[in-house]
Amino acid sequence: MKSKFSSLIIAAALGLSGVAFSANALAEEGKLVGPITKITMAADGKSATAVLKDKTGAPVTITITDELTLDKFKDKRIVEGDEIRARFEKDGKNTSKSFKKTAGC
């Protein structure tokens, strides 16, 4: 009886973890390469928004929260006009997952 109950508990835990993983997997990921037209740092310095142009010239606003990219904004290693390769979660805020300058001379 105890082994059936523990098997049931394990199966339920695995099922719930599968549901949680599926919900995260459903979040759509966006990719974009384009120039920065505007960078706005938050007053507390813990986040920023950057507006990039996509292929059609339409503006796409991306929210950046990672410290490495924020430091690059602060010390001007990434500035308006730079071409950026960005990956982001399409979660309403377009939260950045990767935000890097494109390679080049």
C-alpha distance (Angstrom), angle and dihedral (degrees) to the residues before:
residue distance angle dihedral
M1 . . .
K2 3.80 . .
S3 3.81 92.3 .
K4 3.82 91.7 52.1
F5 3.79 90.8 49.5
S6 3.82 92.9 48.4
S7 3.81 89.8 46.9
L8 3.79 89.1 52.4
I9 3.82 91.3 50.0
I10 3.82 91.8 49.6
A11 3.81 92.0 47.9
A12 3.81 90.8 50.2
A13 3.82 91.7 49.1
L14 3.80 91.7 49.6
G15 3.80 90.8 47.6
L16 3.80 92.6 51.4
S17 3.80 92.8 46.8
G18 3.81 88.8 51.3
V19 3.81 90.5 52.9
A20 3.82 91.3 49.7
F21 3.81 90.9 49.5
S22 3.81 91.4 48.6
A23 3.80 91.9 53.0
N24 3.81 90.3 54.0
A25 3.78 91.5 45.4
L26 3.80 90.3 54.6
A27 3.81 92.2 61.9
E28 3.77 105.0 107.0
E29 3.79 118.9 -125.9
G30 3.78 122.3 -143.8
K31 3.79 127.4 -156.2
L32 3.77 125.6 -162.1
V33 3.79 138.9 172.5
G34 3.77 115.9 -168.0
P35 3.79 147.8 109.2
I36 3.80 122.9 -72.2
T37 3.80 111.9 -115.4
K38 3.81 98.2 178.0
I39 3.82 139.1 10.3
T40 3.80 120.7 -165.3
M41 3.82 119.9 -175.0
A42 3.81 118.8 -154.3
A43 3.80 116.2 -116.1
D44 3.82 91.5 -112.4
G45 3.84 92.0 49.6
K46 3.81 92.6 -129.0
S47 3.80 96.3 109.5
A48 3.77 142.0 17.5
T49 3.77 140.0 -169.8
A50 3.76 123.5 -135.8
V51 3.79 125.6 -168.1
L52 3.80 114.5 -147.1
K53 3.80 129.8 -177.1
D54 3.79 116.6 -124.7
K55 3.83 124.9 -148.6
T56 3.79 91.8 -79.2
G57 3.81 93.2 49.2
A58 3.80 93.4 -108.6
P59 3.82 114.9 141.7
V60 3.81 118.7 -113.4
T61 3.81 118.4 -167.6
I62 3.82 116.1 -148.0
T63 3.82 125.7 -170.9
I64 3.81 114.7 -139.7
T65 3.81 122.0 -161.6
D66 3.81 105.4 157.1
E67 3.81 115.2 110.9
L68 3.82 96.0 -135.0
T69 3.80 94.1 59.0
L70 3.81 92.2 41.1
D71 3.82 89.2 54.2
K72 3.82 89.2 51.6
F73 3.81 89.2 53.9
K74 3.81 92.0 48.5
D75 3.80 95.8 50.6
K76 3.83 92.9 40.3
R77 3.83 97.6 -115.0
I78 3.82 85.9 129.1
V79 3.81 114.5 39.3
E80 3.79 139.0 161.8
G81 3.80 110.5 -67.9
D82 3.83 95.5 34.2
E83 3.80 116.2 126.4
I84 3.80 110.3 -120.1
R85 3.80 135.3 -164.9
A86 3.80 106.4 -149.2
R87 3.80 135.4 -178.6
F88 3.78 117.3 -169.0
E89 3.79 144.4 167.3
K90 3.80 112.3 -106.8
D91 3.80 92.2 -136.7
G92 3.79 100.4 134.1
K93 3.81 91.5 -87.3
N94 3.82 96.9 55.6
T95 3.80 91.7 -130.2
S96 3.80 111.6 -154.9
K97 3.80 120.5 -116.0
S98 3.82 95.5 171.4
F99 3.80 128.9 9.3
K100 3.83 116.0 176.4
K101 3.76 140.2 150.5
T102 3.79 113.7 -105.3
A103 3.78 115.7 -108.1
G104 3.76 118.2 -99.1
C105 3.76 147.3 112.9
